[in-house]
Each structure stands twice: as C-alpha cells, then as structure tokens.
C-alpha cells in the first residue's frame, strides 16, 4: 500500500511540473526571421582580417595549421614583392583553406596567430550540400574592405603596389587584446 501512495505522489508531482510549464511563457524563437544573440565568447565561422589600409594580416606562417588539433587548416605561403604585395611581411598566404567538416571550433588557431589574422566570428549558420563546399578558401574567409574606405582612398584591395622599403616588419607592434 505504501508503494501505491508513493507512486501516486510521484505522479502528482510530475503533473504539477507539467501544468506549471503549461502556464509559463514559451522560449521559442522564430528562426530564421529572429536570431538569438550569441554569447561574447562564442566561436563561430572563421574570418581572415585585414589592416586598415587593406593589406591582409595573414603572413603565411602556418602556426594556425600547426596548432589545429583536427588538422583542418592548410596554409601555403609565397613571397611578397613591392609590385605585388598582399601582407606587410616578406611572405603571405597564397593558399589558405579550412575544412569546416573537420574543424572543432576550439579557437587554437586564433590563439596561435601572431598577427591576430584569424578570428572566430559569431556566424553560426553553416550548412553544406557536399564535401567540396565545406572547404572554405581564402577568398571566402577574407573580410571585405568597406566600400567607403576604397572610395576615400584609405584602403585598397590586394595585391597592392607599394614603394620599396615601406613594409619591413611582418608582425606589427602588438597591443593588449580587447574583449
């Protein structure tokens, strides 16, 4: 008889929880029209950043590829010249690919980069129809130059023709990161 009453009590507690949730406001978000804001430390889609003048921050050092535990990043570097300059250093990433199916979004690539060239943004809408479309190339990852900076002459797309001896450091003076 005691087991019978404890089973009834458990049933009443469960029904009370169900009834309480029935009266509470739902937390459903009407996705994709309405998007939930992500947390400040969220790690989403990768972005290759640029300097204010339009040059790419990536110097092709491959430290991000070495730090990646899932071996999802492939970097091939080439030499910069003053006639065809992509980054401020003597090298640049001629090929930069990330296999998004292998990536575990740990952020080690972001931590390993000496120029803060790769960041993990807040875009979480990633879908692929085949394996080839899951490999993001350098052109897909590079952030675009704002149109107003191009019109005003503050920034130019890469490759740029630069005067000789202007860019002597590949890693600029670093500042403390802002979070």
C-alpha positions in Angstrom: 0.0 0.0 0.0 2.9 2.3 0.8 4.3 1.8 -2.8 1.0 2.7 -4.2 0.8 6.1 -2.4 4.4 6.9 -3.3 3.6 6.2 -7.0 0.6 8.4 -6.8 2.6 11.2 -5.1 5.3 11.0 -7.9 2.5 11.2 -10.5 1.0 14.3 -8.8 4.5 16.0 -8.7 5.1 15.2 -12.4 1.7 16.5 -13.4 2.2 19.7 -11.3 5.5 20.3 -13.1 3.7 19.8 -16.5 0.9 22.1 -15.5 3.4 24.8 -14.3 5.3 24.7 -17.6 2.0 24.9 -19.5 1.3 28.2 -17.9 4.8 29.7 -18.4 5.8 31.8 -21.4 7.4 29.8 -24.2 11.0 30.5 -25.2 10.6 29.7 -28.8 12.4 31.9 -31.2 11.1 32.4 -34.8 14.3 31.4 -36.5 15.5 32.4 -39.2 13.5 35.7 -39.1 14.6 36.3 -35.5 18.1 35.3 -34.4 19.2 34.6 -30.9 22.2 36.7 -29.8 25.3 34.7 -29.2 27.5 34.8 -26.1 30.5 37.1 -26.1 33.0 34.2 -26.1 31.1 32.2 -28.8 33.4 30.7 -31.5 31.7 30.5 -34.9 32.8 30.9 -38.6 36.4 31.8 -39.2 37.3 35.3 -40.6 40.7 36.4 -42.1 41.1 40.0 -41.1 42.8 43.0 -42.8 44.7 46.1 -41.8 43.1 49.5 -42.2 45.0 50.0 -45.4 43.5 46.9 -47.0 46.6 44.6 -46.6 45.9 41.1 -45.3 47.1 40.4 -41.7 47.9 36.8 -42.5 51.7 36.4 -43.2 51.5 32.7 -44.1 53.5 31.4 -41.1 51.3 28.3 -40.7 51.2 28.5 -36.9 47.4 28.2 -37.0 47.7 24.9 -39.0 50.3 23.6 -36.5 48.0 24.5 -33.6 44.9 22.9 -35.1 44.2 19.6 -33.3 41.9 18.3 -36.0 44.3 19.2 -38.9 41.6 21.2 -40.6 43.7 24.1 -41.8 46.0 24.1 -44.9 48.3 27.1 -45.5 50.7 27.6 -48.4 52.9 30.7 -48.4 54.5 32.7 -51.1 56.9 35.7 -51.3 55.7 39.3 -51.3 57.2 41.8 -53.7 56.8 45.6 -53.8 55.0 45.3 -57.1 52.5 42.7 -55.8 52.0 43.0 -52.0 49.4 41.1 -50.1 50.6 41.5 -46.5 53.2 43.7 -44.7 55.8 41.0 -44.3 58.1 39.2 -46.7 55.5 36.3 -47.1 51.8 36.0 -47.5 49.3 33.1 -47.5 48.9 32.2 -51.2 46.6 29.4 -50.3 44.5 29.3 -47.1 41.9 26.6 -46.7 39.8 25.4 -43.7 37.9 22.2 -43.9 34.8 23.1 -41.9 33.7 19.5 -41.5 36.9 18.7 -39.6 37.0 21.9 -37.6 36.0 21.6 -33.9 35.8 25.4 -33.3 38.3 25.3 -30.4 40.0 28.6 -31.2 43.5 27.3 -31.0 44.2 28.8 -34.5 43.1 32.2 -33.1 45.4 31.9 -30.1 48.4 30.8 -32.2 48.3 33.6 -34.8 51.0 36.2 -34.1 49.2 38.9 -36.2 45.7 38.2 -35.0 44.8 37.5 -38.6 42.3 34.7 -38.0 39.3 35.2 -35.6 36.3 33.1 -35.0 33.3 35.3 -35.5 29.7 35.0 -34.4 28.2 33.4 -37.5 26.7 30.0 -36.7 24.7 29.5 -39.9 26.9 26.9 -41.6 25.4 24.3 -44.0 26.9 22.3 -46.8 25.3 20.3 -49.6 28.5 18.4 -50.4 32.0 17.9 -49.0 33.7 20.3 -51.5 31.5 23.2 -50.4 32.7 22.6 -46.8 36.2 23.6 -47.6 36.4 27.4 -47.2 39.1 29.1 -49.3 41.0 32.3 -48.6 38.6 34.3 -50.8 35.6 33.1 -48.8 37.3 33.8 -45.4 38.8 37.2 -46.1 36.8 40.1 -44.7 35.7 42.6 -47.4 37.1 46.1 -47.5 34.4 48.6 -46.6 33.3 50.4 -49.8 33.7 53.9 -48.2 37.4 53.2 -47.4 38.0 52.2 -51.0 36.3 55.3 -52.4 38.1 57.6 -50.0 41.5 56.0 -50.8 42.2 54.9 -47.2 42.3 51.2 -48.3 43.0 49.3 -51.5 42.3 45.7 -52.4 45.2 43.3 -52.6 47.5 42.9 -54.3 48.9 46.4 -53.9 51.9 48.1 -55.5 53.9 49.7 -52.7 57.1 51.8 -52.6 60.3 49.9 -51.8 61.2 49.6 -48.1 57.9 50.7 -46.7 57.0 47.4 -45.1 59.9 45.9 -43.1 58.0 44.2 -40.2 55.7 41.3 -40.7 54.4 41.4 -37.2 53.3 44.9 -36.1 53.6 46.4 -32.7 51.1 44.4 -30.6 48.5 45.8 -28.2 46.7 44.0 -25.5 43.6 42.2 -26.8 40.3 43.9 -26.1 37.4 41.6 -25.1 
